[in-house]
Structure formats: C-alpha cells, structure tokens
Amino acid sequence: EQITYLLFLRRLDDLHTLEENKSARLKRPMERRVFPAGNDPRGRPYDDLRWSRFKHFAPGDLYTVLGEHVFPFLRNELARQHGGDDSTYAHHMKDARFTIPTPALLAKVVDLLDAVPMEDRDTKGDVYEYMLGKIASAGQNGQFRTPRHIIRLMVELTAPQPTDVICDPACGTAGFLVAAGEHLRERHPNLLHDATLREHFHHRMFHGFDFDNTMLRIGSMNMLLHGVENPDIRYRDSLAQDHAGEEEKYTLLLANPPFAGSLDYENTAKDLLQVVKTKKTELLFLALFLRLLKPGGRAAVIVPDGVLFGSSTAHRELRRMLVEDQKLDAVVKLPGGVFRPYAGVSTAILLFTRTNSGGTDQVWFYGVAADGWSLDDKRTPLLPEDKLGAVPRTALGADEHGKNNLPDVLARWAERNGAERERPRTAQSFCVPKADIAAQGYDLSLNRYKEVVHEAVEHRPPKEILADLAKLEEEIQRGMKELEGMLG
C-alpha cells in the first residue's frame, strides 16, 4: 500500500510536468496545476512535494517532507481537487497514512522506484501486477485473487467491445477491468484515436465496486498504471445496498465474487431478495448480475460447483431463471486446483446473456482438465512461458494440449453454434439442448450430461469358457486323487 502511494506521487509529478511543458509550448499560463504555486500550510514550497524534487533529498529530509508535508497534501488539498485526471485517485487518497518506518528504507524504496522506466504503460502495469502477486491472496471476506490466465480466458470469451460499459461488482484489485482494457487496446488499436470512444474508455467504460478501502485504493492505482484515466472504482457493498440507479446499467459483467458466505435477510438488499430468497452470497451475486445487466448484456462469472447442482429451492430457481428467462450460453468447468494454494474449491465459469425473454437453445459445456500449471499447492508451470495462458504466443502441439486446455476452450467456443453441436457427449466439450437440461431439474453439472466411453472388450463364446472350466475341474479332481494316494 505504501508503494501504491509513492507510485501515485510519481504519476502526479508526471502530470504536472506535462502541464508545464504544454504551457511553455503554447506560451500560456498553466491550465491545471497539480501542485499549487507558493508554500503549503506548514511553510514548505509545494515544489518540494514533487517526486522530481524530493527524490534528491537526503534520507532524513526526504522522510520529513513525506511524513509532514506530502501525505497531508494527499489527504487534504489533493482530495479537494475534483474533476480531471486525478479525481478518482484523490478520493481514495483522502485517508492516506505514511507508515514506512525508517528514513533509510524510504530512501531505498524511492531510489528503486525511480529506476523503473514508467513511460511505458506495460512496464508500469507489470511492476504493479508483480507487487499484487506478492500480496497475500486470500482476504478477510472470502475474496482471493483470480489467476491472470483465468481472467484472460473470461475476457476473451466475452470479447469486450469499444462501446461496452463494463462492471465488476466485487472488483478487488481490478484485475478483470484491467484485462478488459488491455484486450480493447490489443484488438481495437484505433480505439483511442476516436475522440468519442477515447472519452468513453477513460471516463465511462469501467466500473468497479468493493467494500474494502485498501482494495479500492490498489484497484484504482492498477487502472491508472494501465492507462485508464478516470475509472469509476468506488465503495459499495454490492449485496447490502439497494441498486436504484445501477439497474440495467451495464453491457458486460466480469466477476469472481466471494462465495461460501452467508448474509442475514435484514442485511441483504431487498431488490435482490425479490429475485431469489436466499442467504448464500454466491446466489445473491448471481441475482445481482441479472439486476445490473442491460437487456442484451452478457456476463462471465466464476461460481462454486454447488451453484450448478445444489438442490435447495433458491439454487433450482436461479438455474431455471438462467435457462428459461435468460440465455445461458455456456458452462466451463475448471479443474479443482485453479485457486490453490489459497483455496481448493471446485468452480466453473458461467456465461450468460440477459434477455428477459429466454433464448437458451443449446448450452455448451467444456471440462477443463489442465490450465497450464500443476494443480497442487506449488502451481508450477507445465509448459514454457510462451505456451501458457488462453492466448499463448506460440501455438501448442497436439501433445501439449493435455497440459493447457485454455486455447482449445477459445477455439471450440468460436464453433459452439456449428461443429460443436455435432460432438458426442463423450468428448471434452459438447452441447446439450435446453429440453434435456429442463428434464434434469436444471442441473448444470457437466458430469450429469457427460457420457463415459466404455472400452470394447472381446468376449469368448460361452461354450469355450464352459469347456475350459470343465477341463480345469477334471485337473483339480485328478490332483486331489493323486494327493490322497500319496497320503494314503
């Protein structure tokens, strides 16, 4: 978290320098100053609060400037600056606290961060993602970090478009939103050349909710360092607050919500209980997704296996709604070790479209057996780095598919309305008609529909087997007589 603040300060200095350069080039006064002219309330020049200045200070002076001047500036003056590039971040900095314990440690961290080339968006993002990987991944509220290759798979399956409005109602460090933004930059390279689409990308496309302020701060910084100027990352208890103003607002939902939790009815948003009366968080989040999506909006969300086959009234009703009232597109079963070492829970990705008028025809099932890493607590890569992930840089050979199924998931997903319809249910992926799912009480577990291949065994004719048994019996009788003669 402390490194988050320091990265933010470096970013602020970059913004201020850009404004200075623009002002000098146009020979006009600066339009927007991040650091005011003059001195702060304690008499220190605001210029001393800039990264490019304080990084040269001696450790003792550096420590004093950050603790007594920079952090009060983050909490107070900056938090009052609304609008523009830093508004979202200023909001999350209003309770910033400086806790680096010694001047020597602070000087070392500032020197190390200053050595990182931050001009490149990828570098900034990589630095931050590396740091996030070092954070303990299991949180206090049942949340844990989704592996990046699973996030990428879900983004590729939903293929975000330049006009989408994307939401993650349990965003944590904003991994899904970052991956969606990177996908758009890769697949739509001219997106930021169009003024309207650029404005949409930076200010209206990305929305994330969480009720952990530390996560909000980290998520906001993650978005900033991946080149999104002003995402809507804000405090919201998604299951407890009513959703007036949020209903039918989003065209794409990507999420891995906390599961295995339980809420009291009185602490749960009433509009969600109208969809399904339950205390289970994984079911309430599914009800929430249906509330937030616009008609025509699509979702890719991770759910625990229990959602697929749970027998309670709430479980069955939610599955019925997805199949009968909306359009359930696919169930992608993930292997049990995907979230190790933090959790051993078995999960699946549900892909669905909100229609309010049905539309489910065939549901596509895929059973992922390998995701490229070992499924034990070590999670060691099974292939070279260029062959890992959903979109590997190097194509996999036929013998390597068994170690990484994710590229095959995407290839078969593209054929779900064509060749996939013809696959037998003994295959790794297949389609199941809606009528079959309804007949099974809307059970969505893959094993309910998968047929096991029985190896063909050649059987000898019964007469031959009986003849052999008769010969064996004669030999036993003869042996018994010989034994009696020897003993007799």
Salt bridges, closest charged atoms under 4 A:
GLU1 OE2 - ARG217 NH2 2.47
ASP13 OD1 - ARG50 NE 2.63
GLU20 OE2 - HIS16 NE2 3.79
GLU20 OE2 - ARG50 NH1 2.95
ASP40 OD2 - HIS69 ND1 2.72
ASP47 OD2 - ARG53 NH1 3.98
ASP48 OD2 - ARG44 NE 2.97
ASP48 OD1 - ARG53 NH2 3.02
ASP61 OD2 - ARG44 NH2 3.34
ASP85 OD2 - ARG11 NH2 3.24
ASP86 OD1 - ARG32 NH1 3.50
ASP95 OD1 - ARG217 NH1 2.70
ASP114 OD2 - LYS55 NZ 3.27
ASP122 OD1 - ARG121 NH2 3.66
GLU129 OE1 - ARG145 NH2 3.04
GLU129 OE1 - ARG148 NE 3.74
GLU156 OE2 - ARG152 NE 2.99
GLU156 OE2 - HIS183 ND1 3.27
GLU156 OE1 - ARG187 NH2 3.19
ASP164 OD2 - ARG298 NH2 2.65
GLU182 OE1 - ARG121 NH2 3.11
GLU186 OE1 - ARG152 NH2 3.23
GLU199 OE2 - ARG204 NH1 3.63
GLU229 OE2 - HIS202 NE2 3.97
GLU229 OE1 - HIS203 NE2 3.93
ASP232 OD2 - HIS207 ND1 2.78
ASP232 OD1 - ARG234 NE 2.73
GLU246 OE2 - ARG234 NH2 2.99
GLU246 OE2 - LYS249 NZ 3.88
GLU247 OE2 - ARG291 NE 3.44
GLU248 OE2 - ARG354 NH2 3.01
ASP271 OD2 - HIS243 ND1 3.01
ASP271 OD2 - ARG291 NE 3.52
ASP305 OD2 - LYS333 NZ 3.33
GLU317 OE2 - ARG320 NH2 3.02
GLU324 OE1 - LYS434 NZ 3.23
ASP325 OD2 - ARG320 NH2 3.35
ASP329 OD1 - LYS327 NZ 2.70
ASP361 OD2 - ARG421 NH1 3.42
ASP371 OD2 - HIS149 NE2 2.80
ASP371 OD2 - ARG379 NH2 2.62
ASP377 OD1 - ARG340 NH1 3.31
GLU400 OE2 - LYS387 NZ 2.94
ASP408 OD2 - ARG412 NE 2.94
GLU420 OE2 - ARG423 NE 2.57
ASP436 OD2 - ARG425 NH2 2.62
ASP443 OD2 - ARG448 NH2 3.32
GLU464 OE1 - ARG460 NE 3.58
ASP468 OD2 - ARG460 NH2 2.49
